[in-house]
């Protein structure tokens, strides 16, 4: 049976004809269909195999450095990659717990914004911006992998991370706020499902998707401003009433004091000792006394409490993560209101002004780009050195300077950079695991890649919930995926649409595309119903229901991958003509 190669009939028939996803020759998993002696050459020559490489080529390590012909070494290398992935998880957890969470709390406190607004804006942008920039910068990427990865990540973040936040710290929701978030997310999923049903997405469809997120952001900010205005009006009324009562009280007390002074014999007050000398001595003391000792104390990568209270396993764990903690301490400043001097260390913070910008330019590969015949890293050194000198002469070691709050910006961008780099390495490892296990692109995107791209969200949001910022973490579980889904998918498909004459992009959702759409819709509606039944009380049972719904989606997807059941969107009936 043949069909014309144009029109929606061919696209629907091609999509529903079979649910078996055989690898194509331009797919890296095609190497399993080649002889063992040709696999290394295929990995080196195929562009799809290089897509899983960020800093290290894990596929080349397994199939070229080791070789699949040496089975024992191959499986040992595979297990080593899993151990490396676990270490990456430890690094992400440490970065989120010790650096990212205090920075977000300091930013929210400085801007005087609520936890929910900080979660939807600052934390959501911090978690989602790397994936957003990656998707927009690579519009020619495979849409099958993009659809399954974005929808699968949204399902994982909302179902698992959001559920974990509620289990760790239950709290009550504002009915309007959570209903607004769920309604916008459901509207975005329904719009994508309807408009991409025939695997075509126009410029108008992309513009509506982008407009949904902008409208959501405007509503969030407008609601916060309105609530702050109402709060200020209430406070002004209460302050005026308190001021009237206090003025009357103070007038009565002053009258009693005057009467008491008349009745009691006057006595010359005891002269106070002039403390100007001691203050002058304190002021004249060296502002840099103990500078090196303070630097060494702050650069200790081992937590004394964990080391003293832990057994051999905890101490081994502390030693394993110590090298990376040392690198983080040297590059990312700590701004935490709950620690001594809010984390200020004069010499270390001065070093951060240079080490963090250099880390960012070297990690992103722009350090040796020439600007006016000079490398970028030389420009950074020339610009930062005067700033370091000014900080040295305008600060003291024993007190936090006023401009210490500005270091929260350095800490924020530094944490995002580190989390992004480590998360990309996690994605590279998981892509290699998917290739070894022969998973299709759809299942790879909705499972391993979705988990890898969301691991930064997981550790940062869970750490925030553990430290008492559950509302901020849960708000980010909706704000981050909605940012990636609306702006990431919308801008990418809009770019693809402008490249064709009819301004309509061809979209391939893959075998599991409709699975992701359906179950993401189910997770959202299940969460909304659970909150309605509990009168918008975020109980642990609601979090458990969210996680169970995601596990149902995962089980259904893997059963379809291994051909035990039919995924949604596939033909359940054999061709009567036998084709």
N, C-alpha and C positions, 0 to 999 in steps of 0.2 A: 504494500500500500504506500503510495507516494502522495505527497502534498506539495503545493507550491511553497517556495522558499520565502514568500512575503505574506504579510497580513497576520492578523491575530490568530487565525485558525491554525497556522503552522506553529506559532509560539505555544498555544494552549496544548496542541497535540504533542509537541516535543516535550512539554513540561509534564504531561500526564501519562505519557506512553509507558514509562517505567520508573521505578524508584531506585534501581540499582545504579550507583554512581561510580562508573568505571573511570579510572584516572586517564587523563589525556596525555599525549607525549610531551606537552609543555608543562605538565604538573610534576612536582618533585617526587610525589609518591609513585610515579610511573617506573621508578628505578627497581621496584620489586618485580617487574615483569621482564627485567633484563638479566643476562647472565652475571654471575658474581664478578667476573673480571672486567665487566664494562660499567659497573655501578659507580666507581670512583670517577671515571671520565665523564659520565653523565652528570654527576653532582657538580663537577667543575665547570661544565659547559652550559648547564641549564640555568636560566635566569631565575626561575621560580625557587630553586634551592638557595640562591643567594638572598632571597627576600627574608628568610628566617635569620639571617646574620645581622647582628647589631654591632657588637664589638668583637665577638668571638664566633667562629664558624663551627658550631657544634655538629652539624650534619657532615661537614668535611672531616671533623675529628673522628667520627664513628666509621664512616665509609671509606675514608682515604688514609688517615693516620693509622687507624687500627685495621679496618677492613672487615667486611661481614663474613669472609671465609674463615677467620679465626674466631670461632663461636664463643669460646670461654672469655677471651679478651674483649670481644664485642659486647657481651652481656655485662662484663665487669665495668667497661666504659659507660654503658647505659645506666647502671646503678650509680656510678660516680656522678653522672649528670643529675640524677635525682637528688643525690646528697648536696650537690652544688645549688640546686633549686631550693632545697630546704634552708641552706645558709643564706640565700637571697631573701627568703621570707624572714629570717631572723634580723637581717639588716633593715628590711622595711619596717618591721615592728619596732626596732630600736629608734629609727629615725622619726617615726610617727609619735612614739611615746615620749621621748626625751626632748625633741626639738620642735616638731610641727604643731603638736597640741598646745604647748605653752605659747607659741607664737600666735596662733589663731585666737586664743583667749586674750592675749595682750592687744591684738588688733581690734577685736570686738569691743574691748573695754575702752580703748583710746577713741574709737569712732562713736562710742555710746550707742551701739545698735543691739538689737535683741539677738538671742541665740538662733532663732528661726531664720531671720534675715541674713545673719552671718553664714548659716549653713547653706541657704539657697544661693547666695552670691559669692562670698569669699571662698568658702570651702568647696563649693560646687565648681567654681572656676579653677581653683587649684587642682582638684582631682581630675576634672574633665578637659582642661585646656591642652595638655599634651596629646591626648587622643584626638581632640578636635583639630589641632594644628597638623597632626600627621595625616588625618583623613583629607583635609582641605588641600594640603600640599601634594597629595598623590591622587588626583581625580581619576587616573587611568587604572586604578587598582581593580581587582576582580570584585564586582558587585555582589556575587554570591557569598564570598567571604565577608564582605562589608556588612551585608544584611544580617547574616547569622551572628556575626561578632557583636554588632551594635545592639540588636534585639536580645541576644543571649546575655550580653553584659548587663543590659537594663533589667532583665529578669533576675539575674544573680544579685545585683546590687540591691534591688527592691526586696526580693524574696528572702535571700540569705542574710545580707548585711543589715537590712532594715529589721528583719526578725531577730537577729542577734542583738541589735541595739535595744530592742524592747525587752528581750530576756534579761539583759544585763541591768538596764535601768528603766523600769516601767514609769510612765508619766501620763498625765491627761493631755489630750489634744484640744486645741481651739477648733470647734466644729467647722467654722468657715475656712480656716487656714488649710487644714488637711483635705477638706472637700474640694477646695480650689486646686490644690496640687494634683489630686487624683483625677479630677475632671479634665484638666488640661492634658495630663498624660494619656488618659483614655481617648480623648479627642485626637491626639497626635497619632496614636496607634491605629485608630479606626481610619483616619485619613490616609495613612500609608497603606493600610490593607486594601482599601477601596481603589485608590489611584494606581497602585502597582499590581492590581489583579491581572491585568493583561501584559505585565512586564514592560510597561511604558510609563515614563514619568516626565511631564512637561515642565517648562519654566514656571508656569502658573502654579502647578502643584508644589514645586519647591518653594516658591515665594510664599504661599499660604503656610507651609510648614515653618518657615523662618519667622513669619509674622506671628504665629502662635506663641513661639518662645518669647518674642519681644513684648507681646501683650501680657504674657504671664509675668515677666519681669517688671513691667510697669505697674501691674496690679499689686504685686508684692511690695514694691517700694511705696506706692500710694497708700496702701493699708498701714504700713509702718509709720509714715509721716502723719496720717490722720490719727492713729493711736497715740503718737507722741504729743500731738497738739492737744488732744483731749486730756492726756495725763498732765500736761503743763497747766492747763486751765484749772483742773482739779487741785493741783498743788498750790497754785496761786491763791485760790479761794481759802484753802486750809491754812496757808501761811498768814494771810491777812487776819483770819480769826485768831490764830495763835498769837500774832503780834499784838492784837488788841488786848488779849487776856494778860500777856506778859507785861505790857506797859502799865496796865492797871496794878498788877502785882508789885512791880518794881517801884511804883510811886508810893504804895503803902509801906514797903520795906524801907525806902529812903526816909520816910517820915519817922518811923520807929528808930532808925539809926541816928537821926538828928536829935531826937529826944534823949536817946541813950548817951550821946556825947555831952549833952548839957548836964545830966545828972552825975556822970562819972568824972572824977578829977582828971584833968588832962595830963598826960604823960608823954614825954617826947618819945617818939618811936625809936626803936632800936635801929641804929644805922646799919645799913646793909654793907657787906664787905664788897669792895670793888673787885669784880672778877675780870676786869679788862686785861689784867696782866696775863692771867691764865689763857684767856681767849687769844691774846696776841701770841703767846707762846705756841698755842695749838695751830694758829694760822701760819706761823713762821716755820712750823715743823715741815720736814721734807714731804712733798706730795708724792714722792716715788719710793718711800721707805718700804722695804719688803716687796719690791716689784717682781723680782725673779721668783721668790718663794710663792707669791700669790699666783703667778703664772703656772708654776709646777703643780700647785694644788688643784687648779682648775683643769689641768691637762691629764689628770689621773683617769684612765679609761675604765678602771675597776670601781664598781660601787661598793663602798666599805660594808654597808649593811648586807648586801647579797653575799659578799665574800665571807663575812664573819658568821652569818646565820645559815649559810648553805653547806651542803655536804660536798663530797667529791664530784658528784655529777654537776651541781650548780657551779662549782668553781671551774670545772672543765669548760662548761658553757660560757662562763665569763671570760675565760682566756681565749676561747675561739672567736668571740665577737670583739675582743679588745682591739685588734688592729684597725678594724673599720670604725669603731667608736673613737679611736684616737684621730683618725682622718676627719671624722665629722666634727670633733671638738676643735680641730685646727682650722676648719673652713667655715663652719656655721655658727654664728653667735647665738647665745641663749638669752632670751628675754622672758623672765618668769617672775611674776609678782610674789610667788610663794617661796622663793629661795632668798638667801642672803644677798643683799645689794641688788636684787632683781637679776642676778646672774652676771653683773658687771665685773669684768676683769680687765684692767686698763691695758696691759701689754697684749693680752690675747685679743681683745676687741680691736686694738690698733692693727694687729696682724690680719684680722678678718677682713679689713678694708682692702687688703691686697690679695689674700689667698682665695677668697670666694670669687671675685671677678676673674682671676686667672683660671680657677677651676672651671668656670662656666665657659670661657672662650676656648679652653683646651678640650673640654669634653665635647663641645659642639663643633670642633674642627675649624674654627675661624681664627685661631691664634696667629697663624702665619699668613693671613690675608693682608695685603698691603693697602694702606690708606695714606696717600701723600708720601709714598716711597718708604713708609715705616710700617712694621708689622703691628697688628692690633694689640698684641700683648705689650709692646713697648709703649704704645699710646696709653694703655691702662696704667702702667707703672708711672709714667710721667704725670698723669692726672691724679693718681691716688697718693703719691708721695707727699705733696703739700697738705692734703687732707689729713694724713697720718701725723704730720708734724704739728698741725693745728690742734688735733685731739690730744697729743702728748702734752702740750703746754697749757691747755685749757681744762684739764681734768685732773682728778686726784684718784689715788688708789683706794682710799677708804670710804668714798661716797660715790653714788651713782650720779653722773651728770644729767642735765636736763635733756640733752639731745640723745640720750640712750634709747629713747623710744624709736628713733629713726633706724636703729639696728633691727627692728622688727621687719622692715622691708627686706633687708639683706637676708635675714633668717627665712622669711617666707619664700623668696625666690630660690634661695639655696636648698631648702627642703624640697620644693617642687622639682628642682633639677636632679637632686639625688634620687628621689622617689621615681621620677620618670626613667632615669638611666637604669636603675636596678629593675624596675618593672619591665622595661624592654628586654633586659637579659632574661627575665623569667619567661617572657613571651617566646623568646628565641629557643630556650630550653624546651618549653612545652610544645612548640611547633615541631621540634626534632622528635620529641616523644610521640606526637601524633603521626609523623612520617614512619617511625619505626613500628608503631602499632597498626599502620595501614588504615587510619581513619580518613573518612571523606572530608572535603573542605567544609561542608555544612556542619557536620558534627564537630569537626575541629574548631570551627569558629564559635559555635554556641557553647562549647564545653571548655576545652583547654585554653583557647585564646581568650574567651570571655573571662575565665578565672584569672589568667595572667594579667590582662589589662585592668582588671578590677582589684587586683591584690593590694595596690596602693590605697584604694578606697577602703578596702576591708580593714587594713591595719590602722589607718588614720581615724576612721569612724568608730571602730571598736575601742581604740585608745581614748577617744574623746568621751565615749559613753562610760568607760571605767573611771574617768576623772570627773564625772558629774555633768558633762555637757551633752546629755542624751538628746535634747531637742535640736541642738545644732547638728549632731550626727545624723539624726533621722531626716531632717530637712535636706541635708546634702544627699541622702539616698534617693531623693526625687530630683533635686536640682541638677546634680551631675549627669545622670543618664538622660534627662530631658534636654540638657544642653548638647550632649553628644548626638542624640537622636534627631533633634530639630535642626540645629545649626550644622553639625557634622554631615549628616545625610543630605540636608537641604542644600547646603553650599556645594557639596561634591556633585550631586545630581544636577544642580543648576549649571555648574561649570561644564559638565558633560553635555547638557542640552545646548549650550551655546556653540559647541563644536560641530553640530549637525545642522542641516539646512532647515528642517521643520521644527527645530527647537524642542524636540522630544527625545529624551535619552532612553536607550534600551537598557532594561534592568533585568538581571538574572538573579532571582531570589534563591535558587537552589532547591533541593529536595526538602530541606527542613525549614524553608522560609515561612511557610504557612503555619508550621508547628510553633515557631517562635512567636509569630503574631497572635495566634490563638491563646497560647498559654500566658503570654505577657498580659493580654487582656483579662485572662482569668485570674492571674495574681492580683491585678489592680482591683478588679471587682470584688474578689474574695476579701481583700484587705478592707475595702470600703464597707462591705456588709458586716464584717466582724466588728468594726468600729461603731457601726450603727447599732448593733445588738448590745454592745457594751457601753452605750451612751458616750462614745468617743473617749473611753478610758483605755490607754495603751497598756493592756495587761500582757503578762507573759504568754498567756494562751493565744493572743493575737499574733505575737511573734512566732510561736510554734506553728500556727496555721499557715503563716506566710512561708516558713521554711518547708513544711510538708508539701505545699502546693508546688514549690520549685522542684522538690525531689520527684514529684509526679511527672512534671515536664521533662526532667532529665531521664527518668526511666523510660518514658514513652519515646523519647528521641533515640536512645540507644537501642531499644527494641526494634525501632524502625531501621536503624543503621545496620543491624545484624540480620535484617530481613525476617524477623519473627512476626512482625505486624506491619501493616501498611501505614506509612506516615500520611498526614493530611495533604491533600493536593495531588495524590497519586492515583492512578487508575486501578480500581479494585477488580476489574473484569478483564479477562484475557481477550485478545483480539480474535473475533470469530473466524477471520480469514487465515489465522495462524501466522501472521506477520509480526 
